[in-house]
Amino acid sequence: MAPENPYNTYRDQLATLNDSGKRRWVYAQKPKGKLYNYRNIVSYTLLALMFGLPFIKVGGEPLFLLNVLERKFILFGVRFWPQDFHIFLFSMITLFVFIVFFTVSYGRIWCGWTCPQTVFMEFIFRKIEYLIEGSHQEQRKLDAQSLNFEKFWKKSLKAILFYAICFLITNTFLSYIIGIDELWKIINDPISEHKVGFTVALAFSGAMYFVFAKLREQVCGMICPYGRLQGVLLDSNTIVVAYDYKRGEERAPLEAGEDREEEGKGDCIDCYQCVDVCPTGIDVRDGTQLECINCTACIDECNSVMEWVGKPKGLIRFDSEKNIAEGKKNNWPVRKIAYTIVLTALIGVVIGLFASRSDLEAIILRTPGLMFQQQDNGKISNMYNFKVVNKTTEEMPIHFKIMDHEGEIKVIGEELKADASSIREGVFFAILPKSEIKGDKVPINIGVYADQKLIEEVELTFVGPN
């Protein structure tokens, strides 16, 4: 006899809550299939990158560093300064627009395939759970039984491994903030020298342990702001993991020798495999739901069942609600094509901004409170303050040149050079013959050179006699 369907009437509460409002723990069946194998490749590639990137250096600098406290940011080995804030601002705007357009067009693929919460939960912690406690039925049985030696050692071992991995992840995140060298130094120092930092790391690891040991899928449905936005971002044209109800209904258990088409039965044999394998505990046959993260576990499971019963695969697949309702496949509306073009253009603009970023940036201002100076040879000079930002990891000799007038630059002080990843400040005089001065204020362009390469031209005002 088929089990009673708890979703006959569409629910008005979270799938992980029972009628009394208490938590209904999700014991997800271990997934398998082609898409799950692809997710394994994607997830372990991302994990390898996350744990490995802090050790990679370019020109002595880490590949990535996001040191907010010291305002030191390095991306792909290139150091970014506060002067590059416009790139950061446009990148954040682009990211926001990208998230909206991508979600409207392609649903929650990010959530199911690349989100850290999913990658950590499904491909680290869940696999450890399967290894220690067994299948989903064995886990349910273990939780239901009274405390004994088996339950004690399995739960204890799982908790220890979970927390150890959370502590490792915490230190990996920290390496992206302070750098792997500084982290290694802290690790080798006595704990007494870093009591506050060590306590914070333990607390952060504890919070992470709580997320992966207790909260789990609740994060995706109730806490994550991106997940909460799905109700306003998705529409009938969005590509989601969808159940083809036109082909699947009326659902009914498989019976020997039956002609399902003649009896008016759909291809769905009501086996509940798609429900058992779901990590968020929903029934995909109820339609698009807040908790669905598009992980595709139900697609793999349903395809294996369809293959077993001799029916075409794709009863559950990536598709839009509109395509299923109209019986169409691979229908790309004009809006989705337009969104894809806009997304590609935005990515191109951001790449262009990063590519056009200068290695050297100069700020030159006329020294306030001073007029012109009369030189002994009859020439006129103005004093200027300069600040040169060297964004590279190499020392750069610099010099200034008047571009549009006959004249010269005299720098006050020692040889002018900008040290690697530093700011050089100083003062120079711009000197012009009187023949070049046609009024009390003359526009003048100063070229900033690194070696013999012109980096930037700065337009200034030269003050002369009235």
Secondary structure, DSSP 8 states (H G I E B T S, - for coil): -----TTSS--SS-TTB-TTS-B---------SHHHHHHHHHHHHHHHHHHHGGG-EETTEESEEEETTTTEEEETTEEE-GGGHHHHHHHHHHHHHHHHHHHHHHTTHHHHHT-HHHHHIIIIIHHHHHHHH-SHHHHHHHHHS---HHHHHHHHHHHHHHHHHHHHHHHHHHHHHH-HHHHHHHHHS-GGGGHHHHHHHHHHHHHHHHIIIIITTHIIIII-HHHHTHHHH--TTS-EEEE-HHHH-S-----TT--TTTTT--S-----HHHHT-TT---GGG-S-TT-----HHHHHHHHHHHHHT--S-SEEEE-HHHHHHT-SS---HHHHHHHHHHHHHHHHHHHHHHH--SEEEEEEE-TT---EE-TTS-EEEEEEEEEEE-SSS-EEEEEEESSSS-EEEE-SS--EE-TTEEEEEEEEEEE-GGG--SSEEEEEEEEEETTEEEEEEEEEEE---
